[in-house]
Amino acid sequence: MKQSHLFDLKHIAVLESEDRRIWQSPDVILSAVEVKPNFVVADLGCGNGYFTVPLAEKARKVYGIDVQKEMLDFLAEKTRKLKIKNVELLVSKPDEIPLNDESVDVLLSVNTLHEFDDKEKMTEEIRRVVKKGGKLLIVDFIKRETGFGPPVEIRVRKAEAVRLFEGKDLLLVKEKKLPYHYLLVFVKT
């Protein structure tokens, strides 16, 4: 990812704000896929752990993955304070996920698709790490001005997101319109 596309750490308070629960409820988003207690889940672009922490309550293991070590340091402190033991934090490269092939039951990628410079390479990486029968949950900003979020010109249209993932063993099984985002669920066949 180019530095210009990375989340500015000066704005981490926005990620932690109670207002975010109104416009991006973790309960609503995580209810789109079933997470069983024996599942291994990856939160790609985990940032401050907004989804990683609630996933840790549901899954056996959660990989919090981010290209920004500073975000992972923030999340490490958060999980330590909350005494969460089933989260493993991994620094990724911009176009490589540091996981084995078919190693996760569910991969979650929220507000990150627009940040991938090489979207084709990242979709291949995502495909590679999700188990057969596993699910992929993509949430990203709609491609129109919302008053916050990334610049409209780098946002990815829902149709383009579907095109990136559907086919080649991923099947779109659910989509939902959220106030400022689209939500897509794919299953690996």
N, CA, C and O atoms as a DFTB+ gen file, in Angstrom:
756 C
 N C O
     1  1       0.841      -1.175       0.000
     2  2       0.000       0.000       0.000
     3  2       0.885       1.236       0.000
     4  3       1.886       1.297       0.713
     5  1       0.518       2.186      -0.779
     6  2       1.232       3.452      -0.769
     7  2       0.925       4.158       0.537
     8  3      -0.171       4.032       1.084
     9  1       1.892       4.892       1.025
    10  2       1.705       5.616       2.274
    11  2       0.471       6.519       2.225
    12  3      -0.189       6.700       3.249
    13  1       0.145       7.088       1.066
    14  2      -0.991       8.005       0.965
    15  2      -2.322       7.299       1.232
    16  3      -3.302       7.946       1.601
    17  1      -2.362       5.996       1.050
    18  2      -3.607       5.257       1.248
    19  2      -3.758       4.720       2.673
    20  3      -4.840       4.274       3.055
    21  1      -2.696       4.761       3.445
    22  2      -2.758       4.215       4.791
    23  2      -3.525       5.145       5.719
    24  3      -3.527       6.364       5.547
    25  1      -4.173       4.541       6.701
    26  2      -4.911       5.312       7.687
    27  2      -3.933       6.157       8.487
    28  3      -2.894       5.667       8.929
    29  1      -4.266       7.413       8.669
    30  2      -3.424       8.340       9.425
    31  2      -3.643       8.087      10.921
    32  3      -4.743       8.268      11.443
    33  1      -2.583       7.668      11.585
    34  2      -2.677       7.317      13.007
    35  2      -3.077       8.489      13.897
    36  3      -3.496       8.281      15.036
    37  1      -2.956       9.710      13.398
    38  2      -3.402      10.870      14.180
    39  2      -4.909      10.813      14.415
    40  3      -5.422      11.443      15.340
    41  1      -5.615      10.058      13.577
    42  2      -7.076       9.995      13.655
    43  2      -7.592       8.707      14.328
    44  3      -8.744       8.323      14.127
    45  1      -6.755       8.056      15.110
    46  2      -7.155       6.789      15.737
    47  2      -8.360       6.964      16.662
    48  3      -9.121       6.019      16.872
    49  1      -8.535       8.152      17.209
    50  2      -9.691       8.402      18.086
    51  2     -10.998       8.184      17.336
    52  3     -11.990       7.777      17.940
    53  1     -11.017       8.445      16.040
    54  2     -12.219       8.212      15.229
    55  2     -12.557       6.718      15.220
    56  3     -13.727       6.340      15.282
    57  1     -11.532       5.879      15.142
    58  2     -11.739       4.427      15.130
    59  2     -12.263       3.922      16.474
    60  3     -12.949       2.902      16.541
    61  1     -11.935       4.639      17.525
    62  2     -12.315       4.227      18.876
    63  2     -13.596       4.887      19.375
    64  3     -14.078       4.550      20.456
    65  1     -14.152       5.815      18.613
    66  2     -15.273       6.618      19.100
    67  2     -16.578       5.829      19.219
    68  3     -16.818       4.877      18.477
    69  1     -17.393       6.242      20.150
    70  2     -18.725       5.636      20.309
    71  2     -19.611       5.944      19.097
    72  3     -20.489       5.151      18.757
    73  1     -19.388       7.079      18.449
    74  2     -20.154       7.424      17.244
    75  2     -20.010       6.353      16.172
    76  3     -20.949       6.088      15.422
    77  1     -18.835       5.740      16.101
    78  2     -18.612       4.716      15.083
    79  2     -19.588       3.555      15.252
    80  3     -19.980       2.935      14.264
    81  1     -19.980       3.257      16.465
    82  2     -20.931       2.159      16.703
    83  2     -22.282       2.452      16.055
    84  3     -23.041       1.533      15.747
    85  1     -22.577       3.727      15.850
    86  2     -23.829       4.117      15.197
    87  2     -23.727       3.901      13.692
    88  3     -24.616       3.296      13.092
    89  1     -22.655       4.387      13.077
    90  2     -22.555       4.297      11.621
    91  2     -21.864       3.039      11.129
    92  3     -21.894       2.754       9.932
    93  1     -21.225       2.261      12.042
    94  2     -20.596       1.006      11.638
    95  2     -20.612       0.037      12.819
    96  3     -19.598      -0.193      13.477
    97  1     -21.785      -0.516      13.062
    98  2     -21.979      -1.406      14.202
    99  2     -21.262      -2.740      14.010
   100  3     -21.521      -3.441      13.032
   101  1     -20.362      -3.101      14.931
   102  2     -19.710      -4.405      14.812
   103  2     -20.716      -5.553      14.914
   104  3     -20.547      -6.584      14.263
   105  1     -21.758      -5.382      15.724
   106  2     -22.769      -6.442      15.856
   107  2     -23.474      -6.698      14.531
   108  3     -23.657      -7.850      14.138
   109  1     -23.871      -5.632      13.839
   110  2     -24.558      -5.776      12.553
   111  2     -23.634      -6.433      11.533
   112  3     -24.039      -7.358      10.828
   113  1     -22.411      -5.962      11.457
   114  2     -21.477      -6.482      10.458
   115  2     -21.094      -7.926      10.758
   116  3     -21.115      -8.767       9.859
   117  1     -20.747      -8.226      12.000
   118  2     -20.324      -9.583      12.326
   119  2     -21.469     -10.589      12.269
   120  3     -21.228     -11.789      12.134
   121  1     -22.710     -10.120      12.369
   122  2     -23.847     -11.047      12.258
   123  2     -24.042     -11.546      10.827
   124  3     -24.830     -12.464      10.596
   125  1     -23.335     -10.956       9.866
   126  2     -23.456     -11.373       8.462
   127  2     -22.817     -12.733       8.203
   128  3     -23.135     -13.386       7.209
   129  1     -21.916     -13.167       9.088
   130  2     -21.297     -14.493       8.959
   131  2     -21.321     -15.184      10.315
   132  3     -21.149     -14.551      11.357
   133  1     -21.536     -16.476      10.281
   134  2     -21.506     -17.243      11.523
   135  2     -20.054     -17.521      11.899
   136  3     -19.274     -18.021      11.088
   137  1     -19.708     -17.193      13.123
   138  2     -18.383     -17.500      13.654
   139  2     -18.586     -18.489      14.796
   140  3     -19.155     -18.157      15.836
   141  1     -18.108     -19.710      14.578
   142  2     -18.253     -20.770      15.578
   143  2     -17.059     -20.761      16.528
   144  3     -15.985     -20.272      16.178
   145  1     -17.250     -21.308      17.746
   146  2     -16.177     -21.283      18.752
   147  2     -14.882     -21.982      18.329
   148  3     -13.821     -21.686      18.879
   149  1     -14.948     -22.899      17.365
   150  2     -13.737     -23.605      16.930
   151  2     -13.075     -22.940      15.713
   152  3     -12.086     -23.459      15.196
   153  1     -13.601     -21.814      15.255
   154  2     -13.105     -21.159      14.043
   155  2     -11.800     -20.398      14.277
   156  3     -11.515     -19.902      15.367
   157  1     -11.026     -20.334      13.192
   158  2      -9.868     -19.456      13.100
   159  2     -10.282     -18.341      12.139
   160  3     -10.734     -18.604      11.025
   161  1     -10.122     -17.093      12.588
   162  2     -10.594     -15.935      11.833
   163  2      -9.426     -14.983      11.604
   164  3      -8.552     -14.839      12.459
   165  1      -9.420     -14.337      10.447
   166  2      -8.424     -13.304      10.165
   167  2      -9.139     -11.973       9.980
   168  3     -10.118     -11.881       9.240
   169  1      -8.643     -10.949      10.654
   170  2      -9.128      -9.583      10.497
   171  2      -8.039      -8.834       9.735
   172  3      -7.067      -8.353      10.317
   173  1      -8.227      -8.747       8.411
   174  2      -7.233      -8.152       7.524
   175  2      -7.393      -6.636       7.522
   176  3      -8.452      -6.108       7.183
   177  1      -6.324      -5.952       7.905
   178  2      -6.412      -4.500       8.075
   179  2      -7.105      -4.191       9.384
   180  3      -7.983      -3.330       9.450
   181  1      -6.701      -4.904      10.428
   182  2      -7.405      -4.874      11.717
   183  2      -7.362      -3.519      12.412
   184  3      -8.217      -3.221      13.245
   185  1      -6.365      -2.692      12.072
   186  2      -6.282      -1.370      12.689
   187  2      -6.275      -1.430      14.199
   188  3      -5.443      -2.110      14.799
   189  1      -7.204      -0.717      14.812
   190  2      -7.266      -0.616      16.268
   191  2      -7.950      -1.809      16.930
   192  3      -8.063      -1.844      18.156
   193  1      -8.409      -2.784      16.148
   194  2      -9.042      -3.972      16.717
   195  2     -10.532      -3.841      16.923
   196  3     -11.124      -4.596      17.695
   197  1     -11.144      -2.893      16.244
   198  2     -12.583      -2.638      16.367
   199  2     -13.402      -3.913      16.133
   200  3     -14.415      -4.134      16.796
   201  1     -12.965      -4.738      15.198
   202  2     -13.633      -6.014      14.942
   203  2     -12.872      -7.182      15.555
   204  3     -13.473      -8.209      15.872
   205  1     -11.569      -7.043      15.725
   206  2     -10.750      -8.120      16.278
   207  2     -11.211      -8.499      17.682
   208  3     -11.338      -9.681      18.000
   209  1     -11.459      -7.505      18.512
   210  2     -11.845      -7.757      19.901
   211  2     -13.177      -8.510      19.990
   212  3     -13.233      -9.524      20.687
   213  1     -14.251      -8.072      19.322
   214  2     -15.482      -8.865      19.403
   215  2     -15.351     -10.236      18.743
   216  3     -16.016     -11.183      19.164
   217  1     -14.510     -10.360      17.722
   218  2     -14.288     -11.674      17.108
   219  2     -13.619     -12.623      18.096
   220  3     -13.906     -13.820      18.099
   221  1     -12.733     -12.095      18.930
   222  2     -12.018     -12.916      19.908
   223  2     -12.969     -13.575      20.904
   224  3     -12.657     -14.625      21.467
   225  1     -14.124     -12.958      21.118
   226  2     -15.126     -13.524      22.021
   227  2     -15.867     -14.698      21.382
   228  3     -16.485     -15.500      22.081
   229  1     -15.802     -14.795      20.048
   230  2     -16.575     -15.799      19.327
   231  2     -15.735     -16.950      18.792
   232  3     -16.232     -18.072      18.694
   233  1     -14.473     -16.701      18.444
   234  2     -13.638     -17.663      17.734
   235  2     -12.572     -18.268      18.638
   236  3     -12.255     -17.735      19.702
   237  1     -12.028     -19.396      18.188
   238  2     -10.917     -20.028      18.908
   239  2      -9.657     -19.169      18.806
   240  3      -8.929     -18.985      19.781
   241  1      -9.416     -18.643      17.583
   242  2      -8.222     -17.839      17.362
   243  2      -8.548     -16.749      16.346
   244  3      -9.297     -16.972      15.395
   245  1      -7.971     -15.564      16.567
   246  2      -8.138     -14.453      15.633
   247  2      -6.755     -13.912      15.293
   248  3      -5.957     -13.597      16.175
   249  1      -6.494     -13.812      13.998
   250  2      -5.285     -13.141      13.527
   251  2      -5.655     -11.692      13.242
   252  3      -6.518     -11.421      12.407
   253  1      -5.014     -10.773      13.925
   254  2      -5.148      -9.356      13.628
   255  2      -3.988      -8.987      12.723
   256  3      -2.831      -9.034      13.141
   257  1      -4.292      -8.619      11.484
   258  2      -3.250      -8.399      10.472
   259  2      -3.324      -6.959       9.980
   260  3      -4.398      -6.453       9.654
   261  1      -2.165      -6.310       9.934
   262  2      -2.133      -4.932       9.451
   263  2      -0.742      -4.637       8.906
   264  3       0.238      -5.255       9.324
   265  1      -0.657      -3.691       7.972
   266  2       0.648      -3.268       7.446
   267  2       1.311      -2.236       8.346
   268  3       2.507      -1.976       8.216
   269  1       0.546      -1.646       9.257
   270  2       1.083      -0.609      10.131
   271  2       1.384      -1.186      11.514
   272  3       0.476      -1.501      12.283
   273  1       2.665      -1.318      11.809
   274  2       3.078      -1.864      13.104
   275  2       2.523      -1.035      14.258
   276  3       2.198      -1.576      15.315
   277  1       2.414       0.274      14.056
   278  2       1.902       1.152      15.116
   279  2       0.451       0.786      15.478
   280  3       0.067       0.853      16.645
   281  1      -0.338       0.405      14.486
   282  2      -1.710      -0.036      14.753
   283  2      -1.685      -1.327      15.575
   284  3      -2.451      -1.485      16.525
   285  1      -0.805      -2.234      15.199
   286  2      -0.712      -3.498      15.929
   287  2      -0.208      -3.275      17.358
   288  3      -0.637      -3.968      18.281
   289  1       0.696      -2.318      17.543
   290  2       1.162      -1.987      18.893
   291  2      -0.007      -1.473      19.739
   292  3      -0.149      -1.842      20.905
   293  1      -0.834      -0.625      19.146
   294  2      -2.021      -0.106      19.834
   295  2      -2.947      -1.265      20.219
   296  3      -3.437      -1.329      21.346
   297  1      -3.181      -2.182      19.268
   298  2      -4.062      -3.326      19.511
   299  2      -3.456      -4.294      20.532
   300  3      -4.185      -4.887      21.327
   301  1      -2.147      -4.458      20.518
   302  2      -1.487      -5.321      21.506
   303  2      -1.749      -4.821      22.920
   304  3      -2.037      -5.603      23.826
   305  1      -1.645      -3.516      23.094
   306  2      -1.909      -2.927      24.407
   307  2      -3.381      -3.108      24.795
   308  3      -3.700      -3.402      25.947
   309  1      -4.258      -2.930      23.826
   310  2      -5.698      -3.087      24.072
   311  2      -6.031      -4.524      24.494
   312  3      -6.765      -4.731      25.461
   313  1      -5.496      -5.513      23.776
   314  2      -5.784      -6.910      24.123
   315  2      -5.156      -7.287      25.466
   316  3      -5.712      -8.092      26.214
   317  1      -4.000      -6.701      25.765
   318  2      -3.362      -6.961      27.064
   319  2      -4.251      -6.441      28.189
   320  3      -4.490      -7.143      29.172
   321  1      -4.745      -5.202      28.040
   322  2      -5.606      -4.611      29.070
   323  2      -6.903      -5.397      29.245
   324  3      -7.408      -5.536      30.359
   325  1      -7.438      -5.912      28.132
   326  2      -8.690      -6.676      28.183
   327  2      -8.473      -8.155      28.510
   328  3      -9.427      -8.927      28.608
   329  1      -7.194      -8.540      28.678
   330  2      -6.817      -9.922      29.006
   331  2      -7.306     -10.920      27.950
   332  3      -7.767     -12.014      28.276
   333  1      -7.195     -10.521      26.688
   334  2      -7.564     -11.384      25.557
   335  2      -6.330     -12.179      25.157
   336  3      -5.277     -11.605      24.878
   337  1      -6.462     -13.496      25.131
   338  2      -5.305     -14.371      24.890
   339  2      -5.333     -15.071      23.524
   340  3      -4.337     -15.675      23.126
   341  1      -6.448     -14.998      22.810
   342  2      -6.560     -15.769      21.560
   343  2      -6.390     -14.924      20.301
   344  3      -6.857     -15.307      19.228
   345  1      -5.724     -13.780      20.429
   346  2      -5.449     -12.912      19.277
   347  2      -3.949     -12.938      19.011
   348  3      -3.138     -12.707      19.907
   349  1      -3.597     -13.224      17.754
   350  2      -2.204     -13.163      17.322
   351  2      -2.087     -12.037      16.311
   352  3      -2.825     -11.993      15.326
   353  1      -1.155     -11.128      16.559
   354  2      -0.988      -9.963      15.693
   355  2       0.153     -10.198      14.712
   356  3       1.240     -10.636      15.088
   357  1      -0.121      -9.894      13.438
   358  2       0.846     -10.140      12.370
   359  2       0.991      -8.901      11.493
   360  3       0.000      -8.315      11.056
   361  1       2.234      -8.512      11.242
   362  2       2.517      -7.430      10.303
   363  2       2.524      -8.043       8.909
   364  3       3.192      -9.047       8.660
   365  1       1.770      -7.422       8.004
   366  2       1.737      -7.936       6.630
   367  2       2.486      -7.003       5.703
   368  3       2.765      -5.852       6.036
   369  1       2.800      -7.522       4.543
   370  2       3.336      -6.698       3.467
   371  2       2.140      -6.157       2.697
   372  3       1.034      -6.681       2.832
   373  1       2.341      -5.122       1.896
   374  2       1.210      -4.515       1.185
   375  2       0.431      -5.482       0.276
   376  3      -0.758      -5.273       0.034
   377  1       1.090      -6.532      -0.225
   378  2       0.393      -7.442      -1.145
   379  2       0.585      -8.898      -0.770
   380  3       0.578      -9.781      -1.627
   381  1       0.757      -9.137       0.531
   382  2       0.995     -10.500       0.986
   383  2       0.407     -10.692       2.380
   384  3       0.644      -9.882       3.277
   385  1      -0.356     -11.762       2.557
   386  2      -0.940     -12.078       3.865
   387  2      -0.069     -13.149       4.516
   388  3       0.142     -14.207       3.923
   389  1       0.442     -12.898       5.726
   390  2       1.387     -13.826       6.363
   391  2       0.701     -15.029       7.029
   392  3       0.883     -15.285       8.219
   393  1      -0.086     -15.753       6.239
   394  2      -0.778     -16.951       6.727
   395  2      -0.581     -18.083       5.724
   396  3      -0.304     -17.855       4.547
   397  1      -0.730     -19.303       6.222
   398  2      -0.637     -20.477       5.349
   399  2      -1.865     -20.595       4.457
   400  3      -2.905     -19.995       4.727
   401  1      -1.731     -21.367       3.406
   402  2      -2.849     -21.661       2.510
   403  2      -3.990     -22.286       3.301
   404  3      -3.768     -23.111       4.187
   405  1      -5.201     -21.887       2.973
   406  2      -6.431     -22.448       3.549
   407  2      -6.339     -22.601       5.073
   408  3      -6.605     -23.673       5.617
   409  1      -5.962     -21.521       5.742
   410  2      -5.746     -21.576       7.191
   411  2      -6.830     -20.887       8.010
   412  3      -6.822     -20.990       9.237
   413  1      -7.774     -20.177       7.360
   414  2      -8.808     -19.478       8.133
   415  2     -10.212     -19.869       7.666
   416  3     -10.458     -20.103       6.483
   417  1     -11.114     -19.929       8.635
   418  2     -12.523     -20.237       8.357
   419  2     -13.265     -19.002       7.868
   420  3     -14.154     -19.098       7.021
   421  1     -12.897     -17.841       8.402
   422  2     -13.527     -16.578       8.017
   423  2     -12.426     -15.525       7.911
   424  3     -11.561     -15.417       8.780
   425  1     -12.478     -14.753       6.827
   426  2     -11.594     -13.600       6.686
   427  2     -12.475     -12.372       6.581
   428  3     -13.405     -12.320       5.776
   429  1     -12.170     -11.397       7.399
   430  2     -12.907     -10.142       7.455
   431  2     -11.987      -9.038       6.946
   432  3     -10.834      -8.937       7.367
   433  1     -12.498      -8.217       6.046
   434  2     -11.739      -7.073       5.550
   435  2     -12.687      -5.879       5.511
   436  3     -13.526      -5.765       4.618
   437  1     -12.538      -4.991       6.493
   438  2     -13.433      -3.839       6.618
   439  2     -12.644      -2.553       6.371
   440  3     -11.616      -2.309       7.002
   441  1     -13.143      -1.741       5.447
   442  2     -12.550      -0.442       5.120
   443  2     -11.098      -0.556       4.660
   444  3     -10.285       0.328       4.930
   445  1     -10.776      -1.647       3.965
   446  2      -9.402      -1.824       3.497
   447  2      -9.299      -2.020       1.988
   448  3      -8.237      -1.776       1.415
   449  1     -10.354      -2.445       1.341
   450  2     -10.284      -2.732      -0.092
   451  2      -9.770      -1.520      -0.866
   452  3      -8.969      -1.667      -1.789
   453  1     -10.217      -0.351      -0.503
   454  2      -9.776       0.868      -1.196
   455  2      -8.291       1.157      -0.971
   456  3      -7.692       1.921      -1.728
   457  1      -7.691       0.556       0.060
   458  2      -6.276       0.800       0.362
   459  2      -5.330      -0.095      -0.421
   460  3      -4.148       0.225      -0.541
   461  1      -5.821      -1.215      -0.961
   462  2      -4.950      -2.142      -1.681
   463  2      -4.519      -1.533      -3.007
   464  3      -5.359      -1.212      -3.848
   465  1      -3.209      -1.374      -3.195
   466  2      -2.710      -0.872      -4.477
   467  2      -2.895      -1.926      -5.568
   468  3      -3.359      -1.614      -6.664
   469  1      -2.535      -3.165      -5.268
   470  2      -2.679      -4.247      -6.238
   471  2      -3.864      -5.116      -5.799
   472  3      -3.693      -6.141      -5.140
   473  1      -5.050      -4.682      -6.178
   474  2      -6.279      -5.358      -5.736
   475  2      -6.357      -6.797      -6.235
   476  3      -6.819      -7.676      -5.507
   477  1      -5.912      -7.050      -7.462
   478  2      -5.929      -8.417      -8.016
   479  2      -5.036      -9.341      -7.189
   480  3      -5.435     -10.457      -6.857
   481  1      -3.837      -8.881      -6.859
   482  2      -2.906      -9.682      -6.057
   483  2      -3.494      -9.949      -4.672
   484  3      -3.396     -11.065      -4.163
   485  1      -4.104      -8.932      -4.062
   486  2      -4.673      -9.122      -2.722
   487  2      -5.877     -10.055      -2.745
   488  3      -6.068     -10.830      -1.808
   489  1      -6.693      -9.998      -3.794
   490  2      -7.823     -10.935      -3.847
   491  2      -7.313     -12.360      -3.984
   492  3      -7.907     -13.286      -3.431
   493  1      -6.211     -12.549      -4.718
   494  2      -5.610     -13.887      -4.815
   495  2      -5.072     -14.341      -3.452
   496  3      -5.217     -15.504      -3.078
   497  1      -4.461     -13.432      -2.728
   498  2      -3.949     -13.759      -1.397
   499  2      -5.096     -14.137      -0.449
   500  3      -4.992     -15.102       0.308
   501  1      -6.172     -13.376      -0.499
   502  2      -7.332     -13.671       0.339
   503  2      -7.886     -15.051       0.000
   504  3      -8.154     -15.859       0.889
   505  1      -8.055     -15.308      -1.282
   506  2      -8.528     -16.624      -1.746
   507  2      -7.632     -17.745      -1.216
   508  3      -8.109     -18.793      -0.780
   509  1      -6.342     -17.498      -1.266
   510  2      -5.354     -18.506      -0.867
   511  2      -5.509     -18.899       0.608
   512  3      -5.400     -20.078       0.942
   513  1      -5.759     -17.934       1.484
   514  2      -5.742     -18.234       2.919
   515  2      -7.081     -18.723       3.470
   516  3      -7.119     -19.296       4.559
   517  1      -8.185     -18.509       2.735
   518  2      -9.508     -18.957       3.208
   519  2      -9.687     -20.444       2.880
   520  3      -9.420     -20.880       1.760
   521  1     -10.140     -21.209       3.871
   522  2     -10.403     -22.637       3.682
   523  2     -11.552     -22.861       2.711
   524  3     -12.418     -22.002       2.547
   525  1     -11.549     -24.013       2.074
   526  2     -12.693     -24.406       1.252
   527  2     -13.913     -24.479       2.167
   528  3     -13.861     -25.096       3.231
   529  1     -14.998     -23.855       1.755
   530  2     -16.189     -23.760       2.595
   531  2     -16.154     -22.566       3.536
   532  3     -17.140     -22.273       4.213
   533  1     -15.016     -21.875       3.580
   534  2     -14.859     -20.706       4.438
   535  2     -15.525     -19.482       3.830
   536  3     -15.924     -19.477       2.666
   537  1     -15.631     -18.452       4.651
   538  2     -16.329     -17.232       4.225
   539  2     -15.380     -16.044       4.202
   540  3     -14.401     -15.977       4.944
   541  1     -15.709     -15.119       3.325
   542  2     -15.008     -13.863       3.193
   543  2     -16.037     -12.758       3.368
   544  3     -17.052     -12.734       2.671
   545  1     -15.780     -11.849       4.290
   546  2     -16.671     -10.721       4.551
   547  2     -15.934      -9.444       4.184
   548  3     -14.923      -9.094       4.792
   549  1     -16.464      -8.748       3.170
   550  2     -15.877      -7.496       2.695
   551  2     -16.848      -6.363       3.007
   552  3     -18.028      -6.439       2.663
   553  1     -16.359      -5.327       3.648
   554  2     -17.143      -4.118       3.901
   555  2     -16.268      -2.946       3.490
   556  3     -15.118      -2.841       3.916
   557  1     -16.820      -2.064       2.659
   558  2     -16.063      -0.869       2.304
   559  2     -17.017       0.276       2.008
   560  3     -18.218       0.084       1.817
   561  1     -16.444       1.474       1.974
   562  2     -17.224       2.693       1.755
   563  2     -17.858       2.706       0.369
   564  3     -17.223       2.330      -0.616
   565  1     -19.113       3.140       0.300
   566  2     -19.756       3.338      -0.990
   567  2     -19.012       4.443      -1.736
   568  3     -18.376       5.302      -1.126
   569  1     -19.103       4.406      -3.060
   570  2     -18.325       5.352      -3.863
   571  2     -19.130       6.630      -4.113
   572  3     -19.542       6.926      -5.235
   573  1     -19.337       7.369      -3.029
   574  2     -19.929       8.700      -3.101
   575  2     -19.502       9.452      -1.851
   576  3     -19.053       8.844      -0.879
   577  1     -19.636      10.744      -1.873
   578  2     -19.226      11.561      -0.732
   579  2     -20.101      11.237       0.476
   580  3     -21.329      11.235       0.386
   581  1     -19.455      10.963       1.600
   582  2     -20.178      10.625       2.826
   583  2     -19.872      11.598       3.964
   584  3     -20.442      11.490       5.049
   585  1     -18.979      12.540       3.712
   586  2     -18.621      13.497       4.754
   587  2     -17.454      13.036       5.603
   588  3     -16.918      13.819       6.388
   589  1     -17.050      11.787       5.465
   590  2     -15.890      11.238       6.168
   591  2     -15.432      10.010       5.399
   592  3     -16.089       9.574       4.453
   593  1     -14.316       9.463       5.809
   594  2     -13.776       8.294       5.117
   595  2     -12.754       8.694       4.070
   596  3     -12.375       9.861       3.972
   597  1     -12.306       7.715       3.285
   598  2     -11.270       7.995       2.293
   599  2     -11.811       8.857       1.151
   600  3     -13.024       8.954       0.964
   601  1     -10.911       9.482       0.391
   602  2     -11.368      10.264      -0.765
   603  2     -12.196       9.395      -1.719
   604  3     -11.882       8.225      -1.933
   605  1     -13.236       9.969      -2.278
   606  2     -14.139       9.225      -3.169
   607  2     -13.372       8.581      -4.321
   608  3     -13.694       7.465      -4.729
   609  1     -12.358       9.273      -4.849
   610  2     -11.655       8.745      -6.022
   611  2     -10.908       7.443      -5.769
   612  3     -10.620       6.724      -6.726
   613  1     -10.580       7.105      -4.519
   614  2      -9.909       5.817      -4.269
   615  2     -10.884       4.732      -3.792
   616  3     -10.486       3.579      -3.630
   617  1     -12.135       5.083      -3.571
   618  2     -13.124       4.091      -3.145
   619  2     -13.435       3.124      -4.290
   620  3     -13.303       3.469      -5.465
   621  1     -13.847       1.922      -3.928
   622  2     -14.126       0.871      -4.901
   623  2     -15.635       0.664      -4.972
   624  3     -16.280       0.410      -3.955
   625  1     -16.191       0.771      -6.166
   626  2     -17.624       0.524      -6.350
   627  2     -17.963      -0.909      -5.958
   628  3     -17.145      -1.817      -6.109
   629  1     -19.178      -1.099      -5.453
   630  2     -19.615      -2.435      -5.048
   631  2     -19.493      -3.421      -6.213
   632  3     -19.012      -4.538      -6.025
   633  1     -19.919      -3.022      -7.403
   634  2     -19.856      -3.910      -8.572
   635  2     -18.419      -4.331      -8.866
   636  3     -18.170      -5.473      -9.253
   637  1     -17.483      -3.418      -8.686
   638  2     -16.068      -3.731      -8.906
   639  2     -15.566      -4.700      -7.828
   640  3     -14.798      -5.615      -8.125
   641  1     -15.995      -4.502      -6.590
   642  2     -15.616      -5.418      -5.511
   643  2     -16.135      -6.826      -5.800
   644  3     -15.416      -7.808      -5.612
   645  1     -17.380      -6.920      -6.256
   646  2     -17.954      -8.230      -6.603
   647  2     -17.130      -8.853      -7.723
   648  3     -16.795     -10.036      -7.661
   649  1     -16.799      -8.066      -8.748
   650  2     -16.017      -8.574      -9.878
   651  2     -14.645      -9.088      -9.415
   652  3     -14.169     -10.114      -9.901
   653  1     -14.015      -8.373      -8.478
   654  2     -12.703      -8.786      -7.984
   655  2     -12.740     -10.159      -7.321
   656  3     -11.822     -10.961      -7.487
   657  1     -13.803     -10.424      -6.571
   658  2     -13.837     -11.637      -5.758
   659  2     -14.641     -12.784      -6.354
   660  3     -14.260     -13.943      -6.192
   661  1     -15.738     -12.491      -7.036
   662  2     -16.605     -13.576      -7.485
   663  2     -15.963     -14.336      -8.633
   664  3     -15.253     -13.767      -9.462
   665  1     -16.230     -15.633      -8.663
   666  2     -15.599     -16.493      -9.654
   667  2     -14.340     -17.071      -9.048
   668  3     -14.031     -16.805      -7.886
   669  1     -13.614     -17.853      -9.814
   670  2     -12.362     -18.451      -9.333
   671  2     -12.534     -19.031      -7.935
   672  3     -11.663     -18.833      -7.089
   673  1     -13.598     -19.723      -7.671
   674  2     -13.898     -20.448      -6.426
   675  2     -14.475     -19.605      -5.288
   676  3     -14.568     -20.096      -4.163
   677  1     -14.865     -18.362      -5.542
   678  2     -15.582     -17.565      -4.544
   679  2     -16.955     -17.210      -5.099
   680  3     -17.085     -16.734      -6.227
   681  1     -17.962     -17.449      -4.291
   682  2     -19.345     -17.223      -4.706
   683  2     -19.994     -16.212      -3.764
   684  3     -19.958     -16.380      -2.545
   685  1     -20.588     -15.160      -4.336
   686  2     -21.295     -14.157      -3.537
   687  2     -22.578     -14.783      -2.992
   688  3     -23.425     -15.239      -3.759
   689  1     -22.718     -14.804      -1.661
   690  2     -23.896     -15.423      -1.044
   691  2     -24.766     -14.424      -0.279
   692  3     -25.900     -14.733       0.087
   693  1     -24.228     -13.226      -0.042
   694  2     -25.013     -12.242       0.703
   695  2     -24.471     -10.852       0.403
   696  3     -23.263     -10.657       0.269
   697  1     -25.379      -9.894       0.300
   698  2     -24.967      -8.499       0.203
   699  2     -25.966      -7.656       0.969
   700  3     -27.150      -7.979       1.061
   701  1     -25.458      -6.579       1.507
   702  2     -26.297      -5.721       2.324
   703  2     -25.826      -4.283       2.165
   704  3     -24.628      -4.011       2.086
   705  1     -26.779      -3.377       2.121
   706  2     -26.458      -1.954       2.061
   707  2     -26.470      -1.425       3.494
   708  3     -27.452      -1.582       4.221
   709  1     -25.387      -0.812       3.877
   710  2     -25.268      -0.169       5.181
   711  2     -25.325       1.337       4.947
   712  3     -25.238       1.768       3.798
   713  1     -25.468       2.151       5.989
   714  2     -25.608       3.602       5.779
   715  2     -24.513       4.237       4.904
   716  3     -24.814       5.083       4.062
   717  1     -23.256       3.839       5.096
   718  2     -22.157       4.442       4.353
   719  2     -21.289       3.405       3.632
   720  3     -20.297       3.757       2.994
   721  1     -21.656       2.165       3.734
   722  2     -20.846       1.054       3.236
   723  2     -21.703       0.039       2.495
   724  3     -22.931       0.046       2.581
   725  1     -21.016      -0.833       1.766
   726  2     -21.653      -2.058       1.273
   727  2     -21.007      -3.223       2.013
   728  3     -19.850      -3.148       2.429
   729  1     -21.762      -4.283       2.168
   730  2     -21.293      -5.495       2.837
   731  2     -21.485      -6.641       1.862
   732  3     -22.568      -6.803       1.301
   733  1     -20.447      -7.437       1.655
   734  2     -20.490      -8.580       0.754
   735  2     -19.950      -9.801       1.481
   736  3     -18.925      -9.724       2.157
   737  1     -20.643     -10.935       1.342
   738  2     -20.169     -12.193       1.907
   739  2     -20.000     -13.178       0.751
   740  3     -20.912     -13.389      -0.049
   741  1     -18.820     -13.767       0.688
   742  2     -18.498     -14.789      -0.307
   743  2     -18.190     -16.083       0.410
   744  3     -17.701     -16.066       1.540
   745  1     -18.468     -17.202      -0.228
   746  2     -18.068     -18.501       0.287
   747  2     -17.081     -19.104      -0.696
   748  3     -17.246     -18.969      -1.909
   749  1     -16.058     -19.767      -0.177
   750  2     -15.077     -20.426      -1.044
   751  2     -15.579     -21.822      -1.351
   752  3     -15.802     -22.627      -0.447
   753  1     -15.755     -22.103      -2.636
   754  2     -16.310     -23.395      -3.076
   755  2     -15.222     -24.408      -3.385
   756  3     -15.523     -25.540      -3.765
